Amino acid sequence: MRLNVMNRSVKIILFVALAAVLAVPSVVNSQDVATGSATATVLTALAVTSTAALIFGNVFQGVAATIGNDNAAAGIYTLTGNASAILSIYMALPEFVALADGSDKMTISFSATDASVDTLGGADPTAMVAGAGFQNIDPHNFPAASNIGSGGTTNIYLGGKIYPTIDQAAGAYTGDIVLTVAYTGS
């Protein structure tokens, strides 16, 4: 008899356990899968060209010479790339220009108004129009909002000033101006 009571108890426990499992809502009713995508568009490569050198021409000993950024002898740098893209612009400017053999140096300087950024992409610094970019800016600190023009081209015009000493050696003096330009990702 004890065995029947035990069987009955086991049956009751199994029944209660089964009822409890069936009474609890199922957590996993179904499964679904979604597929998304990743996209990117590679922009036009950025190109920088030194189009024209900053030319002071013939100068006299002891007489400083200045070329404005709106002068035909201004240095011109042409930037081409993705239209309207924002740029980071850095210009490494020399403190001196020197004879080819390095035997003599002449001081060169760049003021806070010696550069202009022409977003219309004109190749003539004398013809830059108001509103075409940034005029008379510091070549040591280009504006953060500098950009490639809507036509895909921008020009930078650079002026400066040289200071020949009264005993400056005769000859052709040169110095490197290095322009570094990058997309900012904006």
C-alpha positions in Angstrom: 0.0 0.0 0.0 2.8 2.2 0.7 4.0 1.8 -2.8 0.6 3.0 -4.2 0.7 6.1 -2.0 4.2 6.8 -3.2 3.2 6.3 -6.9 0.2 8.5 -6.3 2.4 11.2 -4.7 4.9 11.0 -7.5 2.1 11.3 -10.0 0.7 14.3 -8.2 4.1 16.0 -8.0 4.7 15.3 -11.7 1.2 16.6 -12.6 1.8 19.8 -10.6 5.2 20.4 -12.1 3.8 19.9 -15.6 0.9 22.2 -14.9 3.4 24.9 -13.6 5.5 24.6 -16.7 2.5 24.9 -19.0 1.0 27.8 -17.0 4.2 30.0 -17.3 4.2 31.9 -20.6 7.0 30.8 -23.0 9.9 33.3 -23.2 10.9 32.3 -26.7 7.9 32.5 -29.0 9.8 33.1 -32.3 13.0 34.3 -33.8 13.7 37.0 -36.4 16.8 38.2 -38.3 17.5 41.6 -39.9 20.3 42.6 -42.3 21.6 46.1 -42.3 24.4 47.7 -44.4 27.4 49.9 -44.0 28.1 52.6 -46.7 30.8 55.1 -47.5 31.6 57.4 -50.3 35.3 58.1 -51.0 35.8 61.8 -51.9 37.9 63.1 -54.8 41.6 63.1 -53.9 42.9 66.4 -52.7 45.7 67.9 -54.9 47.9 70.8 -54.0 50.1 72.6 -56.6 52.5 75.5 -56.3 51.2 77.4 -59.4 53.4 80.5 -59.1 56.3 81.4 -56.9 56.3 84.5 -54.7 58.5 86.8 -56.8 60.2 89.9 -55.3 62.2 90.4 -58.5 65.3 92.7 -58.5 65.9 94.4 -55.1 68.5 96.9 -53.9 70.8 96.5 -50.9 69.3 98.1 -47.8 65.9 98.6 -49.4 63.0 96.3 -48.1 60.6 95.0 -50.8 57.0 94.1 -50.2 54.6 92.0 -52.4 50.9 92.0 -51.5 48.7 89.0 -51.8 46.7 90.9 -54.4 49.9 91.5 -56.6 50.6 89.7 -59.8 53.9 88.6 -58.3 52.2 86.9 -55.3 52.7 83.2 -54.7 49.8 81.1 -55.9 48.9 77.6 -54.6 46.0 75.7 -56.3 44.0 73.2 -54.4 41.6 70.8 -56.2 39.3 68.3 -54.6 35.8 67.6 -53.5 33.6 70.7 -53.9 32.8 72.5 -50.7 34.8 70.2 -48.5 36.3 71.8 -45.4 40.0 71.9 -45.2 42.8 72.2 -42.6 45.5 74.5 -44.1 49.0 74.9 -42.7 51.8 76.9 -44.3 55.4 76.5 -43.1 57.1 79.8 -43.9 60.8 80.5 -44.0 62.5 83.1 -41.9 65.2 83.6 -44.5 65.9 83.2 -48.2 69.4 82.2 -49.1 71.9 82.0 -52.0 72.1 78.6 -53.6 75.5 77.9 -52.0 74.2 79.0 -48.6 76.9 81.7 -48.2 74.4 84.5 -47.5 70.9 84.9 -46.1 68.2 87.6 -46.3 65.3 88.0 -43.8 61.8 87.4 -45.1 58.6 87.9 -43.1 54.9 87.4 -43.5 52.4 89.7 -41.8 48.9 88.8 -40.4 47.4 90.0 -43.7 49.7 88.5 -46.3 47.4 85.6 -47.5 44.1 85.3 -49.2 42.0 82.2 -49.9 40.0 82.4 -53.2 37.2 79.8 -53.3 36.2 80.8 -56.8 39.5 79.3 -58.0 40.6 82.3 -60.0 44.3 82.1 -61.0 44.8 85.9 -60.8 45.4 87.4 -57.3 44.7 90.9 -58.7 41.2 89.9 -59.7 39.9 88.3 -56.4 36.5 89.6 -55.6 35.0 90.3 -52.2 33.1 87.3 -50.8 35.1 84.8 -52.8 36.7 83.4 -49.6 39.0 85.0 -47.1 41.0 88.1 -48.0 44.0 89.5 -46.1 44.4 86.7 -43.6 47.3 85.5 -41.5 49.3 82.8 -43.4 50.4 81.4 -40.0 46.8 80.8 -39.0 44.3 80.0 -41.8 40.6 80.1 -40.9 39.1 76.8 -39.7 36.2 77.3 -42.2 38.6 77.2 -45.3 37.2 75.1 -48.0 37.4 73.9 -51.6 35.2 76.1 -53.7 31.9 74.8 -55.2 33.7 74.3 -58.5 36.2 72.0 -57.0 39.1 74.5 -56.9 40.5 77.0 -54.5 43.6 79.2 -54.8 45.7 80.7 -52.0 47.6 83.9 -52.7 50.7 84.8 -50.6 52.6 88.0 -50.3 55.5 88.9 -48.0 58.4 91.2 -47.3 62.1 90.8 -47.7 64.8 92.9 -45.9 68.2 93.1 -47.8 71.0 94.4 -45.7 73.1 97.4 -46.9 75.9 94.9 -47.7 73.7 92.0 -49.0 75.7 89.8 -51.4 74.5 90.0 -55.0 72.7 86.9 -56.4 69.5 84.9 -56.6 68.0 84.1 -53.1 65.4 81.3 -52.6 63.5 79.8 -49.7 61.0 76.9 -49.4 57.4 77.6 -48.6 55.6 74.4 -47.6 51.8 74.2 -47.9 50.1 71.2 -46.2 46.4 70.8 -46.8 44.0 68.0 -45.6 40.3 67.3 -45.5 39.0 67.7 -42.0 36.2 65.2 -42.3 33.5 67.8 -41.9 
